[in-house]
Amino acid sequence: MATQASVPVYQLYGEREQWPTPDMVHCELIADRSKLHDWQIKLHQHHGLMQMLYLKGGDARVGLDGRYQDMQAGQLVVVPQMCVHGFRFAPNAVGHVVTLGYPLAKRLAQGIDDAGVLAPGPHIYTVRPEESAQIDMAFAMLQDEYLASRPHRNAMIEAMLTTLLVWAGRQMSRSSAEPSQLADRGRRHFGTFNTLIEEHYAEQWPVERYARAIGITPAHLNNLCRQIVGHSALELIHQRVVLAAKRNLVYTSMTVSVVSHTLGFSDPAYFTRFFKREVGVSPKEFRRQAATLLE
């Protein structure tokens, strides 16, 4: 069974020291770091950071919060903070890894006027052939500006990051509501809701309290959630609680009772029923199944 110590929290993979530059962004090629680790980036987490990894060519396999799948050339994965993730690259893998601090990411999202571009969970996007030249150019220019020291360097870096965030946000919009169907204010409310979930999911806030904190009615919040992601507000809250439970069950040695308590459940039996309803198996069975995958 993996323990929390086996899933370290890094600033950058393999580095425990402080952020290596004054920037709130770090750019490198896939090979720069992965070839130092035999092309394998083991399971780890980042606090206060999000990552975008663009596989321009070659092969890779990615693990995201216990889900493992192959990546193909032309795919981009966005990893939010504290998502347990890892990669195994083939030596022919080429592409870019961009890491940015959440204060910068949130400021750029505000500039876009759409907090919804910062997805609360990990996503893998496929770059369509007609978009590949633009995405290639954005990452190449970002890498070039990061390594250089030219006038207005920060402005150019932020422009390229904004381009990538807008692109990712449009991919989410394609799979749910069209952008024209949803007012900017509604998307801002949805972004605030995601932020509040991240801050309070373990406190058992009801939907009404989230809505009150945002300044809208529970019915309006539910409508927004269904428009944007096709789930109710309560379903999104439950998904975040389940994700935290899964992480604790797989990556720590906490008992089911302790996991239950850390997530705000006063009765472990109720937590077990909740987990089984959401996941399909009991917490103990989920832990057993996960252990066989990690062996």
Secondary structure, 3 states (H helix, E strand, C coil): CCCHHHCCECCECCECCCCCCCCCEEEEEHHHHHHHHCCEEEEEECCCEEEEEEEEECCEEEEECCEEEEECCCEEEEECCCCCEEEEECCCCEEEEEEEEHHHHHHHHHHHCCHHHCCCCCEEEECCHHHHHHHHHHHHHHHHHHHCCCCCHHHHHHHHHHHHHHHHHHHHHHCCCCHHHCCHHHHHHHHHHHHHHHHHHHHCCCHHHHHHHHCCCHHHHHHHHHHHHCCCHHHHHHHHHHHHHHHHHHHCCCCHHHHHHHCCCCCHHHHHHHHHHHHCCCHHHHHHHHHHHHC
